């Protein structure tokens, strides 16, 4: 992802939208998704995201709280967000959208074009953790077809 960020996102050639898609088979994934969004309330979404992916075998609620504390989050706000399920409907909606798009596993990347009304028309799908060249070929082809 760092090369995609450097070559495409930070240059304004493409935009990146992240959607949660916790898999039901991972019993702590949904709460971990909530933790990421709750950390985002305090401008720490990506920091929490990275911590969760680095520690995929330690995602129980006490782990999430430990990570939030280490990031210096306001723990009253973070715990309240987690406890109330503030983002549960948003995550459920993202799961439903992903299902409509044929997503059944993570990571999955949909590449497409922005349309009016803030929608994106996905035209390519890359499944799994692929190397940078796999993305570069598809992104470059899509960008050249846009001209």
C-alpha positions as CSV (number, residue, x, y, z in Angstrom):
1,X,0.0,0.0,0.0
2,X,2.8,2.5,0.6
3,X,3.8,2.6,-3.1
4,X,0.2,3.0,-4.1
5,X,-0.1,5.9,-1.6
6,X,3.0,7.5,-2.9
7,X,2.5,7.1,-6.7
8,X,-1.2,7.5,-7.0
9,X,-3.1,8.7,-3.9
10,X,-0.8,11.5,-2.7
11,X,-0.4,12.7,-6.3
12,X,-4.2,13.0,-6.7
13,X,-4.4,10.5,-9.5
14,X,-6.7,8.2,-7.6
15,X,-8.8,8.3,-4.4
16,X,-8.9,5.5,-1.8
17,X,-12.0,4.5,0.1
18,X,-11.8,2.0,2.9
19,X,-14.8,-0.1,3.9
20,X,-15.0,-2.5,6.8
21,X,-15.9,-6.1,5.8
22,X,-15.4,-8.2,9.0
23,X,-15.9,-11.9,8.2
24,X,-18.4,-13.7,10.3
25,X,-16.0,-16.6,10.8
26,X,-13.7,-14.4,12.8
27,X,-15.5,-13.9,16.1
28,X,-13.7,-10.7,17.1
29,X,-13.6,-9.0,13.7
30,X,-16.8,-7.1,14.0
31,X,-15.8,-5.5,17.3
32,X,-12.3,-4.8,15.9
33,X,-14.0,-2.9,13.0
34,X,-15.9,-0.9,15.5
35,X,-12.7,-0.1,17.4
36,X,-11.1,1.2,14.2
37,X,-14.1,3.6,13.6
38,X,-14.2,4.6,17.3
39,X,-10.5,5.5,17.1
40,X,-11.3,7.4,14.0
41,X,-13.5,9.7,16.1
42,X,-10.3,10.8,17.6
43,X,-8.3,11.0,14.3
44,X,-6.6,7.7,14.9
45,X,-8.4,5.3,12.5
46,X,-5.4,4.4,10.5
47,X,-3.2,3.9,13.5
48,X,-5.8,1.6,15.0
49,X,-6.3,-0.1,11.7
50,X,-2.6,-0.9,11.4
51,X,-2.4,-2.1,15.0
52,X,-5.3,-4.5,14.5
53,X,-3.8,-5.9,11.3
54,X,-0.4,-6.3,13.1
55,X,-2.1,-8.2,15.9
56,X,-4.8,-10.3,14.2
57,X,-4.6,-13.0,16.8
58,X,-5.2,-10.5,19.7
59,X,-8.6,-8.8,19.0
60,X,-10.6,-9.5,22.1
61,X,-12.1,-6.4,23.8
62,X,-9.4,-6.1,26.4
63,X,-6.8,-6.1,23.5
64,X,-8.7,-3.3,21.7
65,X,-8.8,-1.2,24.9
66,X,-5.0,-1.8,25.4
67,X,-4.3,-0.6,21.9
68,X,-6.5,2.5,22.4
69,X,-4.7,3.3,25.7
70,X,-1.3,2.9,24.0
71,X,-2.4,5.4,21.3
72,X,-3.4,8.0,23.9
73,X,-7.1,8.0,23.1
74,X,-9.7,9.5,25.4
75,X,-10.7,6.2,27.0
76,X,-14.1,7.4,28.2
77,X,-15.1,8.3,24.6
78,X,-13.5,5.2,23.1
79,X,-15.2,2.8,25.6
80,X,-18.5,4.6,25.2
81,X,-18.3,4.3,21.4
82,X,-17.5,0.5,21.7
83,X,-20.1,-0.2,24.3
84,X,-23.0,1.6,22.5
85,X,-22.3,0.0,19.1
86,X,-22.2,3.5,17.6
87,X,-20.9,2.1,14.3
88,X,-22.5,-1.3,14.1
89,X,-25.2,-0.3,11.6
90,X,-22.6,1.4,9.4
91,X,-20.5,-1.8,9.4
92,X,-23.5,-4.0,8.7
93,X,-24.4,-1.7,5.7
94,X,-20.8,-2.0,4.4
95,X,-21.0,-5.8,4.7
96,X,-24.3,-5.8,2.7
97,X,-22.7,-3.5,0.1
98,X,-19.7,-5.8,-0.2
99,X,-21.9,-8.8,-0.6
100,X,-23.8,-7.1,-3.4
101,X,-20.4,-6.4,-5.1
102,X,-19.5,-10.1,-4.8
103,X,-17.0,-9.8,-2.0
104,X,-16.7,-12.9,0.1
105,X,-13.2,-12.5,1.6
106,X,-10.6,-9.9,2.7
107,X,-8.7,-8.2,1.5
108,X,-10.6,-7.4,-1.7
109,X,-10.0,-4.2,-3.7
110,X,-12.6,-2.8,-6.1
111,X,-11.2,-0.3,-8.6
112,X,-13.6,2.0,-10.5
113,X,-14.5,5.5,-11.5
114,X,-16.3,8.2,-9.5
115,X,-19.8,9.0,-10.8
116,X,-22.1,11.9,-10.0
117,X,-23.7,11.7,-6.6
118,X,-20.6,10.4,-4.9
119,X,-21.1,6.8,-6.1
120,X,-18.3,4.7,-7.5
121,X,-18.7,2.3,-10.4
122,X,-16.4,-0.6,-9.8
123,X,-15.0,-2.1,-13.0
124,X,-12.1,-4.3,-11.7
125,X,-11.7,-6.5,-8.6
126,X,-8.4,-7.6,-7.1
127,X,-8.7,-10.3,-4.5
128,X,-6.2,-11.0,-1.8
129,X,-3.0,-9.4,-0.7
130,X,-1.3,-8.8,-4.1
131,X,2.1,-7.2,-4.8
132,X,2.3,-3.7,-6.0
133,X,2.8,-4.6,-9.7
134,X,-0.6,-6.3,-9.8
135,X,-2.2,-3.0,-8.8
136,X,0.0,-0.8,-11.0
137,X,-0.9,-2.7,-14.2
138,X,-4.7,-2.3,-13.5
139,X,-4.5,1.3,-12.2
140,X,-2.4,2.5,-15.1
141,X,-4.7,0.8,-17.6
142,X,-7.7,2.4,-16.0
143,X,-6.1,5.8,-15.9
144,X,-5.0,5.6,-19.6
145,X,-8.6,4.6,-20.6
146,X,-10.0,7.6,-18.9
147,X,-8.1,10.1,-21.1
